[in-house]
């Protein structure tokens, strides 16, 4: 049938995985999901992914570090942690990658300054600014420091 996706052999599956990995980093779960439709079996797919991990071409810790580095300027640790978990990255890899994003309070202040630049004058404005920073995934302590107008350490 023309609608049917042709199944790939192990060599073709590896080729497709390498093509994807040359464009950007992927975590194992994300790459598994992308290649699942092309694999003949789950065992074949796992074998290809295991081989890529053994060759250090596929690495969840490296993916987590790259993701944190790319998104830390705009988001807090809670949001970064949630995004990485949704992608299938393990908690150990997340915990190792988050400190690479830098000081959360400083990032929170920078995001706040770009968006607002001035401390709120009314309670409604204060609540709006705090909600924005909470949505971005910053901790309550980081938000309180910004709202107090304290300089980041």
C-alpha positions as CSV (number, residue, x, y, z in Angstrom):
1,X,0.0,0.0,0.0
2,X,1.2,3.5,-0.7
3,X,0.3,4.7,2.9
4,X,2.5,2.1,4.5
5,X,5.9,3.3,5.9
6,X,8.7,1.0,4.8
7,X,10.6,-0.6,7.7
8,X,14.3,0.1,7.9
9,X,17.0,-2.3,8.6
10,X,19.5,-1.7,11.4
11,X,22.0,0.0,9.2
12,X,19.3,2.3,7.7
13,X,17.9,3.0,11.2
14,X,21.4,4.0,12.4
15,X,21.9,6.2,9.4
16,X,18.6,8.0,10.1
17,X,19.6,8.4,13.8
18,X,22.9,9.9,12.9
19,X,21.2,12.3,10.4
20,X,19.0,13.5,13.3
21,X,21.9,13.7,15.7
22,X,24.0,15.9,13.3
23,X,21.3,18.6,13.5
24,X,21.0,18.8,17.3
25,X,21.2,16.8,20.5
26,X,18.5,14.4,21.4
27,X,17.8,12.5,24.5
28,X,17.3,8.7,24.2
29,X,13.5,8.8,24.7
30,X,13.0,11.6,22.2
31,X,15.1,9.8,19.5
32,X,13.4,6.5,20.3
33,X,10.0,8.2,19.6
34,X,11.2,9.7,16.3
35,X,12.6,6.4,15.0
36,X,9.9,4.0,16.3
37,X,7.9,4.1,13.2
38,X,10.9,3.2,11.0
39,X,12.2,0.3,13.1
40,X,11.3,-3.3,12.4
41,X,11.1,-4.1,16.1
42,X,11.7,-2.5,19.5
43,X,14.7,-4.8,20.1
44,X,16.3,-3.5,16.9
45,X,15.7,0.1,17.9
46,X,17.1,-0.5,21.4
47,X,20.2,-2.1,19.9
48,X,20.8,0.9,17.6
49,X,20.3,3.3,20.5
50,X,22.6,1.3,22.8
51,X,25.3,1.3,20.2
52,X,25.0,5.1,19.7
53,X,25.2,5.5,23.5
54,X,28.3,3.3,23.7
55,X,29.9,5.4,21.0
56,X,29.0,8.5,22.9
57,X,27.0,9.9,20.0
58,X,23.8,9.8,22.1
59,X,24.0,11.2,25.6
60,X,21.2,12.2,28.0
61,X,23.5,14.2,30.2
62,X,24.9,16.1,27.2
63,X,21.3,16.7,25.9
64,X,20.3,18.0,29.4
65,X,23.3,20.4,29.6
66,X,22.7,21.7,26.1
67,X,19.0,22.3,26.8
68,X,19.7,24.1,30.0
69,X,22.4,26.2,28.3
70,X,20.0,27.2,25.6
71,X,17.0,28.0,27.7
72,X,18.4,29.1,31.1
73,X,18.4,32.8,30.1
74,X,14.6,32.8,29.8
75,X,13.4,30.2,32.3
76,X,13.8,29.2,35.9
77,X,14.9,25.9,37.3
78,X,11.4,24.5,37.9
79,X,10.4,25.0,34.2
80,X,13.7,23.6,32.9
81,X,13.3,20.6,35.2
82,X,9.7,20.0,34.0
83,X,10.7,20.3,30.3
84,X,13.6,17.8,30.7
85,X,11.3,15.4,32.5
86,X,8.8,15.6,29.8
87,X,11.5,14.7,27.2
88,X,12.4,11.6,29.2
89,X,15.6,12.7,30.9
90,X,16.4,11.1,34.2
91,X,16.5,13.0,37.5
92,X,20.2,12.5,38.0
93,X,21.0,14.0,34.6
94,X,18.7,16.9,35.3
95,X,20.3,17.6,38.7
96,X,23.7,17.6,37.1
97,X,22.7,20.0,34.3
98,X,20.7,22.6,36.2
99,X,23.7,24.2,38.0
100,X,25.2,24.9,34.6
101,X,22.4,27.5,34.0
102,X,23.9,29.8,36.6
103,X,22.4,31.6,39.5
104,X,18.6,31.5,39.4
105,X,18.1,34.8,41.2
106,X,20.3,36.6,38.7
107,X,18.5,35.0,35.8
108,X,15.2,36.0,37.3
109,X,16.3,39.6,37.8
110,X,17.4,39.7,34.1
111,X,14.1,38.3,32.8
112,X,12.2,40.7,35.0
113,X,14.3,43.7,33.9
114,X,13.8,42.9,30.2
115,X,10.0,42.6,30.7
116,X,9.2,45.2,33.3
117,X,12.2,47.3,34.3
118,X,10.5,49.0,37.2
119,X,9.2,47.8,40.6
120,X,5.4,47.7,40.7
121,X,3.4,50.6,42.2
122,X,0.1,48.7,42.8
123,X,-0.8,45.4,44.3
124,X,-2.3,44.3,41.0
125,X,0.8,45.1,39.1
126,X,2.9,43.3,41.7
127,X,0.7,40.2,41.3
128,X,1.0,40.4,37.5
129,X,4.8,40.6,37.6
130,X,5.0,37.7,40.1
131,X,2.7,35.5,38.0
132,X,4.8,36.2,35.0
133,X,8.0,35.1,36.8
134,X,6.2,32.0,38.3
135,X,5.1,31.0,34.8
136,X,8.7,31.2,33.7
137,X,9.6,28.7,36.4
138,X,11.5,30.8,38.8
139,X,11.5,29.9,42.5
140,X,9.5,31.8,45.1
141,X,12.8,33.0,46.8
142,X,14.2,34.3,43.5
143,X,10.9,36.2,42.8
144,X,10.8,37.7,46.3
145,X,14.4,39.0,45.9
146,X,13.4,40.7,42.6
147,X,10.2,42.1,44.1
148,X,12.1,43.5,47.1
149,X,14.5,45.2,44.7
150,X,17.5,43.5,46.2
151,X,20.6,43.3,44.1
152,X,21.6,39.8,43.1
153,X,24.7,38.4,44.8
